[in-house]
Amino acid sequence: MSNGLHVLIIEDEMLIGISVQHCLSDIGFESFSFAGTEIQALEQARLRRPDLVTVDVNLLNGDGRTAAGALTREFGAVPTIYVTGDPQALDGTPGAVIVEKPFGPHDFQVACRRLSLN
């Protein structure tokens, strides 16, 4: 898939962020930016509006759901995949598309299908 879609990866652990990028690259995504905090996520999204956002729920400096909410308020609905080791943390988030850690490319393929991105 050469889809030209831009992905914003919100993840505070660099190695996990790189793993997310590799998984998404493996299924055809080509353009990425990274953020480790809500402020960085907004800054990166303002530089280039993402077509897809992946969000770590438990950031060291904040909450990924707060970052996703800030992006939605500023840019409207953006397809979002929550990447977490604690999927129960999203029980109050209706319709959340979740990839559970540890993950592989297939997990992101399934999530993208749920979001109608591939």
N, C-alpha and C positions, 0 to 999 in steps of 0.2 A: 504494500500500500504506500504510495507516495502521495500523502494527503495534504501536505503543506500546512497542517495544523500546528499551532504553537502551544506548547505545554508549559505551565508554571508549576514547578514542583516546590511545595512548601514542606520543608523537612529540615530539622535542626541537626541531624546526624549526617555528615557528608557522605559516608560510605553507603548509607541507606538511600540517600538522594541519588547517588550515582547508580545504584542498583535499580532504582525506579526508572532512571533515564535509559539504562541498558535494556530493561524489559520493554519499555515503550519503543525504543529504537528497533528492537527485534520484531515488533509488529508494524513498523513502518513510520513511526513519528520521527521527524527530523529536526525540529526547532524547539529549544528548551531555554528556560531561565529558572533560577533558583532563588529561594528565600528561606530564611530560618526563623523569621518573626513576622508578626502581622504588619508592622511598618514596612519591612522589606518587601513583603508580598504586594502591598499597595504600590510601592515605588516601582517594582518590576512590572506590574500590570499596567501602570501608567506609561511606561516606556514602550510596551507592546502588549496589547490586550490579548489575554490568553483565550484559546478556543477550548482548552481543557485545563483543569486544575487538579493536581493531586495534593491531598492535605494529610499530614501527620496530625492525629488528633491531640496527642500530648506533646506539645513543644516544651522545651526547657524554659523558654521565656514566654509563656502564654498558652493559649488554647487554640488549636487549629480551627475549631468550629467558629471561634470569634473572627479569625482571619477570613474564613470562607464567607461569613456574614458580612464583613466589611467590603469584600469584593462584590458581593451581590448588591449591596446598597449603592455602591459606586458605579457598577457596570451592568447591573441587571443579572438575570440568570446566566450562569456559566456552568457547563457540565462539570461536575465535581466527583472525584473518586477519593474516598477517605481511605488512607492507608494506616492501619493500626494493628497493634498486638492486643488491643482490648476492644473488640467489636461491641461488647455490651455497653460501652460508653456512649454509643450512638443509638441506644434503644429509643430515646426521645426524639430522634431525627427521622421523620417519616420519609420513606422512599430513598434513604441514603444508599448509595452504591459503595460497597465496602470491599477492599482487598485486605485480607488478613496477613500479617507478618507471621512467619516467613512466606515469601511469595515468589512466583516465577512468571514468565511472559504469558503463559496460558491464563493466569488469574487476571491479568490486565486485558487480555483479549475478551474474556467473558464480561468484564466490567464495561469495556468500550461498547460491546454489543448491547448491553443493558441501557447504555446512554445513546444508542443508535449512531455511534461514531465509526463503526466498521462492520 
